[in-house]
Amino acid sequence: MRLWPRNLPGQMAVMVAIGLFVAQAVNFGLALRDRQAFRLEQVVGPTASRLIDTAQGQRDREDGRAAPPPGNWTPGASPWDQFRSLPSAANPMEGGLRRRTDVEQGLRQRLTEAGLPIGQVLTGIRPVHVDDPRLKRMSRYREQRFRAAESELLIAIEQPGVGWWTTSVPWQDSEWPIVSRLIVQTLVLYAIVLVPVLWATRRIARPLRTLTKAAEGFHPTDELAPIEESGPHDVRTLIVAFNQLRTRVMAMLDEKDRMLGAIGHDLRTPLAALRVRIESVEDDDDRSKMADTIDEMNSTLDDILSLARLGRPSEPVTEVDVAALVDAVVEDFRDLGKPVEFAEADRLKMRLRPSLMRRAVRNLIENAVKYGGGAEVFLRPGAKAVEIAVCDKGPGIPVERIGEVFEAFTRLESSRNKGTGGIGLGLALARAIVREAGGDIRLANRPEGGLAATITLPR
């Protein structure tokens, strides 16, 4: 599964989402640290101040400088949010409670700075039960604080020679409240930021998709209107450049076609004049050889011009009976006395450029007759593709060199007769024709000997 999207809106959304996540993670860390520091200060500062005041009041009462506590006051009757006026001799901290060392260190530092001698500083967190009887002895405000916190932090501080001072304060043990707020904040930011980003990137990507389709579907034979300029300035500039490039390419191809037409005319004229002049040659053998050379030059010229013009064929695509087309090419070879056989096939309608496809099939059959002594042609219709197979019984082609024969002006003389003629354009032209029709040609040596050239055309 691809985790990274391929399109521009998806990538922009993921990048912005990652950036927001990192920013929120930093914000979460800072907020959590500040909250912990604030909570620590809320506990350490007031607790240290109350202990200093309580210890000082106790010394004053012992020295007779302060009034004793009221007669109805009971030590430890209301220990919430205040120190007991009388310390206890034994360690009052319950065992097994989770400690807060940061609170212990903060209290020790604050009391030491105030000059109050202390021994151990212990803390412990325990839950507050809703039916705790001590809640009834508090003011309504303090009761709400303890019920909301759901936990209390017990603090026990030892003063050498005096005893243990104890108190407890509300303690929010869970970080979920701040985490939930940050999660909600992050979701709100995503909604506020990602929606405009997605809208903007889709606005940018829409003309880019149009431009991509135009580039992928560009064909020299198509007369297409310029792409509409839309999107941001950079995208508009790109579309303008593409429209201008397509215009220049079409102009260059038109000029190439005109040049090829002129070259063909200029070459055929002297060849025609030579054909007329050789009629005056008295020796029949010389005259026949000259005529064959001129015919070969004309054939070569036709192949070269056809290959050069293939990208812009003038022949339109029409509905063709492929079986009838192949049978007509085979009959042409039979009329010349060539050993070519065609296995009869049912009618098969396809949209093709008939003259070009006829030429591709003819080139394959010519190769089979020239190098294999004959050809067997088969038409194999399929659900998604149609195959035209031309098989011979010749020497075949070395497997490592099969790809070379499709290169223009390539002849495998090591496996073919040197006296066969040609300049190696037949297969190159046939493959170019078939690929222009959306298909391809493949060559394979037959197990029983010979070569099979197969044209595959999509239906």
C-alpha positions in Angstrom: 0.0 0.0 0.0 1.3 3.4 -1.0 1.4 5.7 2.0 2.7 8.7 0.0 0.0 10.0 -2.5 1.1 10.5 -6.1 -1.0 13.5 -7.0 -0.3 17.2 -6.1 -3.3 17.8 -3.9 -2.6 14.7 -1.8 1.1 15.5 -1.4 0.4 19.1 -0.4 -2.3 17.9 2.1 0.1 15.4 3.6 2.9 17.9 3.9 0.7 20.5 5.5 -0.7 17.8 7.8 2.8 16.7 8.8 3.8 20.3 9.4 0.7 21.0 11.6 1.4 17.7 13.5 5.0 18.7 14.2 3.9 22.2 15.3 1.2 20.8 17.5 3.6 18.3 19.0 6.0 21.1 19.9 3.0 23.1 21.2 1.9 20.1 23.2 5.3 19.6 24.7 5.6 23.3 25.7 2.0 23.4 27.1 2.6 20.2 29.1 5.8 21.5 30.5 4.2 24.9 31.4 1.3 23.1 33.0 3.5 20.9 35.1 5.6 23.9 36.2 2.5 25.8 37.1 1.0 22.9 39.0 4.3 22.4 40.8 4.4 26.1 41.8 0.8 25.9 42.9 1.7 23.2 45.3 5.2 24.1 46.4 4.8 27.9 47.0 1.6 27.9 49.1 2.7 24.7 51.0 6.1 26.1 51.9 4.6 29.4 53.0 1.9 27.6 55.2 4.6 25.4 56.8 6.8 28.4 57.6 3.9 30.3 59.1 2.6 27.2 61.0 6.1 26.4 62.4 6.6 30.0 63.4 3.2 30.1 65.1 4.0 27.0 67.0 7.3 28.4 68.2 5.5 31.6 69.2 2.9 29.7 71.2 5.6 27.7 72.9 7.4 30.9 73.9 4.1 32.5 75.1 4.2 35.1 72.4 1.0 33.9 70.7 -2.5 32.8 71.9 -3.2 29.1 72.1 -5.6 27.6 69.7 -9.3 27.7 70.5 -10.6 25.3 73.1 -12.8 23.5 70.7 -10.0 22.9 68.2 -9.0 19.3 67.7 -5.6 18.5 66.1 -6.0 16.9 62.7 -9.8 17.6 62.6 -9.5 19.5 59.3 -6.2 18.7 57.7 -7.2 19.8 54.1 -5.3 22.6 52.6 -3.6 23.5 55.9 -0.9 22.0 58.2 -1.8 20.6 61.5 -1.0 23.0 64.3 0.7 20.2 66.2 3.2 17.9 64.5 3.1 14.1 64.9 6.1 12.2 66.3 5.9 9.2 63.8 6.0 9.3 60.0 2.4 9.7 59.0 2.9 8.8 55.3 1.1 5.7 54.1 3.2 3.0 52.4 2.8 2.0 48.7 1.7 5.4 47.4 3.2 6.9 44.2 5.6 9.7 45.1 6.2 13.0 43.3 10.0 13.7 43.6 9.7 17.0 41.8 7.4 18.3 44.5 9.7 16.9 47.2 12.7 18.6 45.6 10.9 21.9 45.2 9.7 22.0 48.8 13.1 21.1 50.1 14.7 23.9 48.1 12.1 26.5 49.1 12.2 25.6 52.8 16.0 25.5 52.9 16.1 29.0 51.2 13.7 30.2 54.0 16.1 29.0 56.7 13.7 26.3 58.1 15.7 23.2 59.1 14.0 20.1 57.7 14.7 16.4 57.5 12.8 14.1 55.1 10.2 15.3 52.6 7.7 12.7 51.5 4.8 12.8 49.1 2.1 10.3 48.0 -0.9 10.3 45.7 -4.1 8.6 46.6 -7.6 8.7 45.1 -10.4 10.7 46.7 -13.6 8.7 47.2 -16.9 10.4 46.8 -18.0 9.0 50.2 -14.9 10.2 52.0 -16.3 11.7 55.4 -13.6 14.4 55.3 -15.3 16.0 52.3 -18.2 17.0 54.6 -16.0 19.1 56.8 -14.7 21.3 53.9 -16.1 24.5 52.4 -18.1 24.0 49.2 -15.3 25.5 47.1 -12.7 23.1 48.5 -15.0 20.1 48.2 -15.5 20.9 44.5 -11.8 21.2 43.9 -11.1 17.8 45.5 -14.0 16.1 43.7 -12.9 17.5 40.4 -9.3 16.5 40.9 -10.3 12.9 42.0 -6.9 12.6 43.8 -5.1 14.2 46.6 -1.3 14.8 47.1 -0.3 13.9 50.7 2.8 15.9 51.9 4.8 15.0 55.1 7.7 17.1 56.1 10.0 16.2 59.0 11.4 19.1 61.1 14.3 17.8 63.3 13.4 18.1 67.0 9.8 18.9 66.3 8.2 16.1 64.4 6.3 15.6 61.1 4.1 18.3 59.6 1.4 16.9 57.2 -1.0 18.4 54.7 -2.8 17.4 51.5 -3.8 19.3 48.4 -6.0 18.5 45.4 -4.0 16.8 42.7 -5.0 16.3 39.0 -3.2 13.1 38.3 -4.3 12.7 34.7 -3.0 14.7 31.7 -6.0 13.9 29.7 -7.8 17.3 30.1 -4.9 19.2 28.4 -4.4 16.3 25.9 -8.1 16.4 24.9 -8.0 20.1 24.4 -4.9 19.9 22.3 -6.5 17.2 20.2 -9.6 19.3 19.6 -7.4 22.3 18.8 -5.4 20.2 16.3 -8.6 18.9 14.6 -9.9 22.5 14.3 -6.6 23.6 12.8 -6.6 20.8 10.3 -10.2 21.8 9.3 -9.2 25.5 9.0 -5.9 25.0 7.2 -6.3 21.8 5.1 -9.6 22.7 3.4 -8.2 25.9 1.8 -4.9 24.0 1.0 -6.9 21.2 -0.7 -9.0 23.7 -2.6 -5.9 25.7 -3.8 -4.0 22.6 -4.8 -6.9 21.2 -6.7 -7.3 24.5 -8.5 -3.6 24.2 -9.5 -3.8 20.5 -10.4 -6.9 20.8 -12.6 -5.1 22.6 -15.5 -2.0 20.5 -14.9 -4.2 17.3 -15.5 -5.6 18.9 -18.6 -2.1 19.7 -19.8 -0.9 16.1 -19.0 -3.8 14.6 -21.0 -3.1 16.9 -23.9 0.6 15.9 -23.9 -0.1 12.2 -23.6 -2.7 12.3 -26.4 -0.7 14.5 -28.7 -0.5 13.1 -32.2 0.8 14.9 -35.3 -2.4 14.0 -37.3 -4.8 15.6 -34.7 -6.0 19.1 -35.2 -6.6 20.3 -31.7 -7.5 23.7 -30.3 -5.0 25.3 -27.9 -5.4 24.4 -24.3 -7.4 27.0 -22.3 -5.1 29.0 -20.0 -6.2 28.7 -16.4 -4.8 28.4 -12.9 -2.0 30.4 -11.2 0.4 32.5 -13.3 3.1 29.8 -13.3 0.7 27.2 -14.6 -0.7 29.6 -17.2 2.8 30.3 -18.4 3.4 26.5 -18.7 0.2 26.1 -20.8 1.2 29.0 -23.1 4.6 27.4 -23.6 3.0 24.0 -24.4 0.6 25.5 -26.9 3.5 27.3 -28.6 5.6 24.2 -28.6 2.8 22.1 -30.2 2.4 24.8 -32.9 6.1 24.7 -33.7 6.2 20.9 -33.8 3.2 20.8 -36.2 4.9 23.4 -38.4 8.2 21.5 -38.4 6.3 18.3 -39.4 4.5 20.1 -42.2 7.8 21.4 -43.5 9.3 17.8 -43.2 6.4 16.4 -45.3 6.9 19.1 -48.0 10.6 18.4 -48.0 10.1 14.6 -48.3 7.6 15.1 -51.2 10.1 17.3 -53.0 12.9 14.7 -52.4 10.7 11.9 -53.7 9.8 13.9 -56.8 13.4 14.9 -57.5 14.6 11.3 -57.1 11.9 9.6 -59.1 12.3 11.9 -62.1 15.9 10.9 -62.9 15.0 7.2 -62.1 12.1 7.4 -64.7 14.5 9.0 -67.2 17.0 6.2 -66.6 14.3 3.6 -67.1 13.5 5.1 -70.5 17.2 5.3 -71.5 17.9 1.6 -70.7 15.5 0.6 -73.4 18.2 1.5 -75.9 20.6 -1.0 -74.5 20.9 -3.9 -76.9 22.0 -6.6 -74.6 19.0 -8.2 -72.9 20.8 -9.3 -69.8 22.3 -5.9 -69.2 19.0 -4.2 -69.8 17.3 -6.6 -67.4 19.9 -6.0 -64.7 19.6 -2.3 -65.1 15.8 -2.4 -64.9 16.0 -4.5 -61.7 18.4 -2.0 -60.1 16.1 0.9 -60.9 13.1 -1.1 -59.5 15.1 -1.8 -56.3 16.0 1.9 -56.0 12.3 2.9 -56.4 11.3 0.3 -53.8 14.0 1.5 -51.4 12.9 5.1 -52.0 9.3 4.1 -51.2 10.3 2.4 -48.0 12.4 5.3 -46.8 9.7 7.9 -47.6 7.0 5.7 -46.0 9.0 5.2 -42.8 9.7 8.9 -42.6 6.0 9.9 -43.1 4.5 7.2 -40.9 3.9 9.6 -38.0 1.5 11.6 -40.2 -0.3 9.2 -42.5 -2.7 10.7 -45.0 -4.8 7.6 -45.0 -7.8 7.8 -42.7 -8.8 5.0 -40.3 -11.7 2.9 -41.7 -13.5 -0.3 -40.9 -11.7 -3.2 -42.5 -12.3 -6.9 -42.8 -8.9 -8.1 -41.6 -9.5 -11.6 -43.1 -10.2 -10.2 -46.5 -7.2 -7.8 -46.3 -4.8 -10.7 -45.4 -6.3 -12.9 -48.1 -5.8 -10.2 -50.7 -2.1 -9.8 -49.9 -1.6 -13.6 -50.1 -3.4 -13.7 -53.5 -1.0 -11.1 -54.8 1.9 -13.4 -53.9 0.2 -16.4 -55.4 -0.4 -14.6 -58.7 3.4 -14.2 -58.8 3.9 -17.9 -58.3 5.1 -17.6 -54.7 4.5 -20.5 -52.2 2.3 -18.7 -49.8 -0.7 -20.3 -48.0 -3.4 -18.7 -45.9 -5.7 -20.6 -43.5 -9.2 -19.4 -44.2 -10.7 -17.4 -41.3 -14.1 -15.9 -40.6 -14.8 -12.2 -41.3 -13.3 -9.9 -38.7 -14.1 -6.2 -38.7 -11.6 -3.8 -37.2 -10.8 -0.1 -37.7 -7.4 0.3 -39.4 -5.5 2.1 -42.1 -5.9 -0.6 -44.7 -3.1 0.4 -47.1 -0.5 0.7 -44.3 -1.6 -2.6 -42.7 -1.5 -4.3 -46.0 2.0 -3.1 -46.5 3.1 -4.4 -43.0 1.7 -7.9 -43.8 3.3 -7.8 -47.3 6.7 -7.0 -45.8 6.5 -10.0 -43.4 5.4 -12.3 -46.2 8.2 -11.0 -48.5 10.8 -11.8 -45.8 9.3 -15.3 -45.3 9.4 -16.0 -49.0 12.8 -14.5 -49.5 14.6 -16.1 -46.5 12.4 -19.1 -45.8 11.3 -20.3 -49.2 7.6 -19.8 -48.5 5.1 -18.6 -46.0 2.1 -19.9 -44.0 -0.3 -17.2 -42.8 -2.7 -17.6 -39.9 -5.4 -15.2 -38.5 -6.2 -15.8 -34.8 -8.9 -13.7 -33.3 -9.1 -13.4 -29.5 -11.3 -11.7 -27.0 -9.0 -8.6 -26.6 -6.5 -8.9 -29.5 -6.1 -10.3 -33.0 -3.0 -12.0 -34.2 -1.7 -12.3 -37.7 1.1 -14.9 -37.8 3.4 -15.3 -40.8 5.5 -18.5 -40.5 8.3 -19.8 -42.6 10.6 -22.9 -42.7 13.9 -21.0 -43.1 17.0 -21.0 -40.9 15.4 -18.7 -38.2 17.3 -16.0 -36.3 19.7 -16.4 -33.4 17.8 -15.6 -30.2 20.4 -13.0 -29.1 19.9 -11.1 -32.4 16.2 -11.0 -32.8 15.9 -7.5 -31.5 18.4 -6.2 -34.0 16.4 -7.0 -37.1 13.9 -4.3 -36.2 16.5 -1.6 -36.5 16.5 0.3 -39.8 19.1 -0.7 -42.4 20.0 -3.9 -40.5 20.4 -7.2 -42.2 21.6 -10.4 -40.5 24.0 -11.6 -43.2 25.4 -14.3 -40.9 22.1 -16.1 -41.2 20.6 -14.8 -44.4 21.5 -15.2 -48.1 23.7 -12.3 -49.2 22.2 -12.2 -52.6 18.7 -11.6 -51.6 18.9 -7.8 -51.9 17.1 -5.1 -49.8 18.5 -2.6 -47.4 16.9 -3.8 -44.1 13.8 -1.6 -43.9 11.0 -4.1 -44.2 10.7 -5.2 -40.6 11.4 -1.7 -39.3 8.6 -0.3 -41.5 6.2 -3.1 -40.6 6.8 -2.6 -36.8 6.3 1.2 -37.1 3.0 0.6 -39.0 1.7 -1.9 -36.4 2.7 0.3 -33.4 1.0 3.3 -35.0 -2.1 1.1 -35.0 -1.6 0.4 -31.2 -0.2 -3.1 -31.6 3.2 -4.7 -31.9 5.2 -7.4 -33.7 7.2 -10.2 -32.1 9.6 -12.7 -33.7 10.1 -16.2 -32.4 11.9 -19.3 -33.7 9.6 -22.2 -34.3 10.3 -25.5 -32.5 9.9 -27.4 -35.8 12.2 -25.0 -37.6 11.8 -21.6 -39.2 10.6 -18.2 -37.9 7.2 -17.0 -36.8 6.5 -13.2 -37.2 3.3 -12.3 -35.3 1.4 -9.0 -35.5 -0.8 -8.4 -32.5 -3.6 -5.8 -32.8 -5.9 -4.7 -30.0 -9.6 -5.1 -30.7 
